[in-house]
Amino acid sequence: MTDASEQPPDGGGRRRGRRSRARADFDRARADFDQANERIKQRTGRDLIGAILIGLVIGAAVLLSLLIWKPVFILFVLAAAGTGIFEIGRALQAGGRRIDLIPQLIGMLAMVASAWFLPLWQHWVVVCGAVVLIVLWRVVAGVVERTRGGGAPWQDVLAGVLVQLYVPFTASLAIILLRQESGELWVLAFIILAIVADTAAYATGLTLGKHPMAPRVSPKKTWEGFGGAVVGAVVAGILLSAFMLGLPWASGIIFGLVILFTATIGDLGESMIKRDLGIKDMSSWLPGHGGVLDRLDSILPSAGAALALYYLLTPLVTR
């Protein structure tokens, strides 16, 4: 008779052993990923997992709003622009500037509405009216307050105009592009292009970056990352032009390089503002990204460029 201790383990024991090994493998893989994520976070200051999840949610919302019924995208623009105004306004207020949020929001609503409903020349009238409202509101508020704490009043006026032109005005240009024939595809294309350029710059800079591009403005941006962004933008521009917009593939090179230029200028411009204010992010509302405006810094300035390219390149549409 065979001793019980010499009998092979039963099926349940083998299953428990496999589960234990699988759990141990999963725990090791998770630990390795957490370590890699922590190294990336230490180098870039971003939570990779949070950034990916938030990015996917925002991307899905934008995609659905553009492809299902494009007027829904206007609500997305209003929410993003309103949050952006609040973020940069609060940051400037912390830096000593007086930003009046009520006229800023009124101007935003007027610009977005006119961009969708009014002819282009009338939209420009509304833009000028919004700027005048910002200036007059601040001047009258300064007279009523009868006091100034640091700096000259004209600095507050300029700061208020900057907010209005930087956020709602550029957002309204995206609405003007949206209302054009196949405008939803153009809006989607330039947003994708700006994201691809930013992602390519991030990935290339993280792996190969050694030479700072603008150390006084944004120390973590490198020329190697910019080179990766050029390649990514040109490839994405060609693919988007040929397969989404119906343009000759060669026009995609122009599309990619122009949007890359405006996206880079927007990114560096916001970095300069944040560096001047002594802050890292406009807010912490989006885990892994910072604030809403930190994700729109390359997209907002690209809206005007995309609108200009629409008028320039649509005569070349092949379908």
C-alpha positions as CSV (number, residue, x, y, z in Angstrom):
1,M,0.0,0.0,0.0
2,T,1.3,3.5,-1.0
3,D,2.0,5.9,1.8
4,A,-0.3,8.9,1.8
5,S,2.6,11.3,1.8
6,E,3.9,9.8,-1.5
7,Q,0.5,10.3,-3.4
8,P,0.5,13.0,-6.0
9,P,-1.3,16.2,-5.1
10,D,-5.0,16.3,-6.0
11,G,-6.5,18.6,-8.7
12,G,-7.5,21.2,-6.2
13,G,-3.9,21.5,-4.9
14,R,-2.6,21.9,-8.5
15,R,-5.2,24.7,-9.2
16,R,-4.3,26.5,-6.0
17,G,-0.6,26.3,-7.0
18,R,-1.3,27.7,-10.4
19,R,-3.4,30.5,-8.9
20,S,-0.6,31.3,-6.4
21,R,2.0,31.5,-9.2
22,A,-0.3,33.6,-11.4
23,R,-0.9,36.0,-8.4
24,A,2.8,36.2,-7.8
25,D,3.5,37.0,-11.5
26,F,0.8,39.6,-11.5
27,D,2.1,41.2,-8.3
28,R,5.7,41.3,-9.8
29,A,4.4,42.8,-13.0
30,R,2.4,45.4,-11.1
31,A,5.4,46.3,-9.0
32,D,7.6,46.7,-12.1
33,F,5.0,48.9,-13.7
34,D,4.6,51.0,-10.6
35,Q,8.4,51.5,-10.4
36,A,8.5,52.5,-14.1
37,N,5.6,54.9,-13.6
38,E,7.3,56.4,-10.5
39,R,10.5,56.9,-12.5
40,I,8.5,58.7,-15.3
41,K,6.7,60.7,-12.7
42,Q,10.0,61.8,-11.1
43,R,11.4,62.8,-14.5
44,T,8.3,64.5,-15.9
45,G,6.2,65.3,-12.9
46,R,3.2,63.5,-14.4
47,D,1.2,60.4,-13.3
48,L,1.3,58.2,-16.4
49,I,-1.7,56.1,-15.5
50,G,-3.9,59.0,-14.5
51,A,-2.8,60.9,-17.6
52,I,-3.7,58.0,-19.9
53,L,-7.1,57.5,-18.3
54,I,-8.1,61.1,-18.3
55,G,-6.9,61.5,-21.9
56,L,-9.0,58.6,-23.1
57,V,-12.1,60.0,-21.4
58,I,-11.6,63.5,-22.9
59,G,-10.8,62.1,-26.3
60,A,-13.9,59.9,-26.3
61,A,-16.1,62.9,-25.4
62,V,-14.6,65.1,-28.1
63,L,-14.9,62.3,-30.7
64,L,-18.5,61.6,-29.9
65,S,-19.5,65.3,-29.8
66,L,-18.0,65.8,-33.3
67,L,-19.2,62.7,-35.0
68,I,-22.7,62.3,-33.6
69,W,-24.0,65.8,-33.8
70,K,-21.4,68.6,-34.1
71,P,-23.4,71.3,-32.3
72,V,-22.8,69.2,-29.1
73,F,-19.1,70.2,-29.5
74,I,-20.1,73.8,-28.7
75,L,-21.1,72.7,-25.2
76,F,-17.7,71.0,-24.8
77,V,-16.0,74.3,-25.9
78,L,-18.0,76.3,-23.5
79,A,-17.1,74.0,-20.6
80,A,-13.4,74.0,-21.6
81,A,-13.1,77.7,-22.2
82,G,-15.0,78.6,-19.0
83,T,-12.8,76.4,-17.0
84,G,-9.7,77.8,-18.7
85,I,-10.8,81.3,-18.0
86,F,-11.2,80.4,-14.3
87,E,-7.8,78.7,-14.1
88,I,-5.7,81.4,-15.7
89,G,-7.7,84.1,-14.0
90,R,-7.1,82.6,-10.6
91,A,-3.4,82.1,-11.4
92,L,-3.1,85.8,-12.5
93,Q,-5.0,86.9,-9.4
94,A,-2.5,84.9,-7.2
95,G,0.2,86.8,-9.1
96,G,-1.2,90.2,-8.1
97,R,-3.4,90.9,-11.1
98,R,-7.1,91.8,-10.9
99,I,-9.1,89.7,-13.3
100,D,-12.9,90.3,-13.5
101,L,-14.5,86.9,-14.2
102,I,-18.0,88.2,-14.9
103,P,-17.1,90.2,-18.1
104,Q,-14.7,87.4,-19.1
105,L,-17.5,84.9,-19.1
106,I,-19.9,87.3,-20.8
107,G,-17.3,87.8,-23.5
108,M,-16.8,84.1,-23.9
109,L,-20.5,83.4,-24.3
110,A,-20.8,86.2,-26.9
111,M,-17.8,85.1,-28.9
112,V,-18.9,81.4,-29.0
113,A,-22.5,82.3,-30.0
114,S,-21.4,84.8,-32.7
115,A,-18.9,82.2,-34.0
116,W,-21.7,79.8,-34.6
117,F,-24.6,82.0,-35.6
118,L,-23.2,85.2,-37.2
119,P,-21.2,86.0,-40.4
120,L,-17.4,86.2,-39.9
121,W,-17.3,90.0,-40.1
122,Q,-19.9,90.3,-37.4
123,H,-18.0,87.9,-35.2
124,W,-15.1,90.3,-35.4
125,V,-17.3,93.1,-34.2
126,V,-18.3,90.9,-31.2
127,V,-14.7,90.2,-30.4
128,C,-13.9,93.9,-30.4
129,G,-16.9,94.5,-28.2
130,A,-15.8,91.8,-25.7
131,V,-12.4,93.4,-25.5
132,V,-13.9,96.8,-24.9
133,L,-16.1,95.4,-22.2
134,I,-13.1,93.9,-20.4
135,V,-11.2,97.2,-20.5
136,L,-14.2,99.4,-19.4
137,W,-15.2,97.0,-16.6
138,R,-11.7,97.0,-15.2
139,V,-11.3,100.8,-15.5
140,V,-14.7,101.4,-13.8
141,A,-13.9,98.8,-11.1
142,G,-10.5,100.5,-10.4
143,V,-12.3,103.9,-10.0
144,V,-14.9,102.3,-7.6
145,E,-12.2,100.5,-5.6
146,R,-10.1,103.7,-5.2
147,T,-7.1,101.6,-4.2
148,R,-4.4,99.7,-5.9
149,G,-2.2,97.0,-4.3
150,G,1.0,96.8,-6.3
151,G,1.6,97.3,-10.0
152,A,-0.1,99.8,-12.4
153,P,-3.8,99.6,-13.4
154,W,-2.9,99.2,-17.0
155,Q,-1.3,95.9,-16.2
156,D,-4.6,94.6,-15.0
157,V,-6.2,95.8,-18.2
158,L,-3.7,94.0,-20.3
159,A,-3.9,90.9,-18.3
160,G,-7.7,90.9,-18.7
161,V,-7.4,91.4,-22.5
162,L,-4.8,88.6,-22.6
163,V,-7.2,86.1,-20.9
164,Q,-10.1,87.0,-23.3
165,L,-8.0,86.7,-26.5
166,Y,-6.0,83.7,-25.3
167,V,-8.9,81.5,-24.3
168,P,-12.4,82.3,-25.6
169,F,-11.2,84.0,-28.8
170,T,-9.1,81.1,-30.0
171,A,-11.8,78.7,-28.9
172,S,-14.3,80.7,-31.0
173,L,-12.1,80.1,-34.1
174,A,-12.6,76.4,-33.6
175,I,-16.3,77.0,-33.7
176,I,-16.0,79.0,-36.9
177,L,-14.1,76.0,-38.4
178,L,-16.7,73.6,-37.1
179,R,-19.6,75.3,-38.9
180,Q,-17.9,74.9,-42.3
181,E,-18.7,72.1,-44.6
182,S,-16.9,69.0,-43.2
183,G,-15.7,71.3,-40.4
184,E,-16.1,68.6,-37.8
185,L,-13.5,66.6,-39.6
186,W,-11.1,69.5,-39.8
187,V,-11.6,70.2,-36.1
188,L,-11.0,66.5,-35.3
189,A,-7.9,66.4,-37.6
190,F,-6.1,69.4,-36.1
191,I,-6.8,68.2,-32.5
192,I,-5.5,64.8,-33.4
193,L,-2.4,66.4,-35.0
194,A,-1.7,68.6,-32.0
195,I,-2.0,65.5,-29.7
196,V,0.2,63.3,-31.9
197,A,2.9,66.0,-32.0
198,D,2.7,66.5,-28.2
199,T,2.8,62.7,-27.6
200,A,5.7,62.2,-30.0
201,A,7.7,65.0,-28.3
202,Y,7.0,63.5,-24.9
203,A,8.0,60.0,-25.9
204,T,11.1,61.0,-27.8
205,G,12.2,63.5,-25.2
206,L,11.7,60.9,-22.4
207,T,13.8,58.3,-24.1
208,L,16.4,60.3,-26.0
209,G,16.2,63.9,-24.7
210,K,19.6,65.4,-23.8
211,H,19.7,68.9,-25.2
212,P,17.2,71.4,-23.6
213,M,15.2,73.4,-26.2
214,A,14.2,76.4,-24.0
215,P,15.8,75.8,-20.6
216,R,14.6,79.2,-19.2
217,V,11.0,78.7,-20.2
218,S,10.5,74.9,-20.1
219,P,13.5,73.0,-18.9
220,K,12.1,69.5,-19.7
221,K,11.6,70.2,-23.4
222,T,14.4,69.0,-25.6
223,W,15.5,69.3,-29.2
224,E,15.3,65.5,-29.5
225,G,11.7,65.7,-28.4
226,F,11.0,68.4,-30.9
227,G,12.6,66.2,-33.6
228,G,10.2,63.4,-32.7
229,A,7.3,65.9,-32.8
230,V,8.3,66.9,-36.3
231,V,8.3,63.3,-37.5
232,G,5.0,62.5,-35.8
233,A,3.3,65.7,-37.0
234,V,4.4,65.2,-40.7
235,V,3.3,61.5,-40.7
236,A,0.0,62.3,-39.0
237,G,-0.6,65.3,-41.3
238,I,-0.1,63.2,-44.4
239,L,-2.4,60.4,-43.1
240,L,-5.1,62.8,-42.0
241,S,-5.0,64.8,-45.2
242,A,-5.2,61.7,-47.4
243,F,-7.7,59.6,-45.6
244,M,-9.8,62.0,-43.6
245,L,-9.8,65.4,-45.4
246,G,-9.5,64.2,-49.0
247,L,-6.5,66.4,-49.7
248,P,-3.4,65.5,-51.7
249,W,-0.9,63.7,-49.4
250,A,1.7,66.4,-50.0
251,S,-0.6,69.1,-48.4
252,G,-0.4,67.0,-45.3
253,I,3.2,68.1,-44.8
254,I,2.1,71.7,-44.7
255,F,-0.8,70.8,-42.4
256,G,1.5,68.9,-40.0
257,L,4.3,71.5,-39.9
258,V,1.9,74.5,-39.4
259,I,0.0,72.9,-36.6
260,L,3.3,71.7,-35.0
261,F,4.5,75.3,-35.1
262,T,1.4,76.8,-33.5
263,A,1.2,73.9,-31.0
264,T,4.8,74.4,-29.9
265,I,4.4,78.2,-29.6
266,G,1.3,77.7,-27.5
267,D,3.0,75.2,-25.3
268,L,6.0,77.4,-24.8
269,G,3.8,80.5,-24.3
270,E,1.8,78.9,-21.5
271,S,5.0,77.6,-19.9
272,M,6.4,81.1,-20.0
273,I,3.3,82.5,-18.3
274,K,3.4,79.7,-15.6
275,R,7.1,80.3,-15.1
276,D,6.5,84.0,-14.7
277,L,3.8,83.3,-12.1
278,G,5.9,80.7,-10.3
279,I,3.5,77.8,-10.8
280,K,3.9,74.3,-12.3
281,D,0.3,73.8,-13.5
282,M,-2.7,76.0,-14.0
283,S,-4.6,73.7,-11.6
284,S,-4.7,70.1,-10.5
285,W,-8.2,69.3,-11.7
286,L,-7.0,66.7,-14.2
287,P,-4.9,64.0,-12.6
288,G,-1.7,63.4,-14.6
289,H,-2.3,66.5,-16.7
290,G,-2.5,69.5,-14.4
291,G,-5.3,71.8,-15.4
292,V,-7.7,72.0,-18.4
293,L,-5.6,74.9,-19.8
294,D,-2.5,72.8,-19.5
295,R,-4.1,70.4,-22.0
296,L,-5.4,73.1,-24.3
297,D,-2.2,75.2,-24.5
298,S,-1.2,73.6,-27.8
299,I,-4.7,73.2,-29.2
300,L,-6.1,76.7,-28.7
301,P,-3.5,78.5,-30.8
302,S,-3.8,75.8,-33.5
303,A,-7.5,76.6,-34.1
304,G,-6.7,79.8,-36.0
305,A,-4.0,78.1,-38.0
306,A,-6.4,75.2,-38.9
307,L,-9.1,77.7,-40.0
308,A,-6.6,79.5,-42.2
309,L,-5.5,76.1,-43.7
310,Y,-9.1,75.2,-44.3
311,Y,-9.6,78.2,-46.6
312,L,-6.2,77.7,-48.2
313,L,-6.3,73.9,-48.8
314,T,-10.0,73.1,-49.4
315,P,-9.8,74.0,-53.1
316,L,-7.4,71.0,-53.4
317,V,-9.9,68.5,-52.1
318,T,-10.0,65.5,-54.4
319,R,-13.4,64.1,-53.4
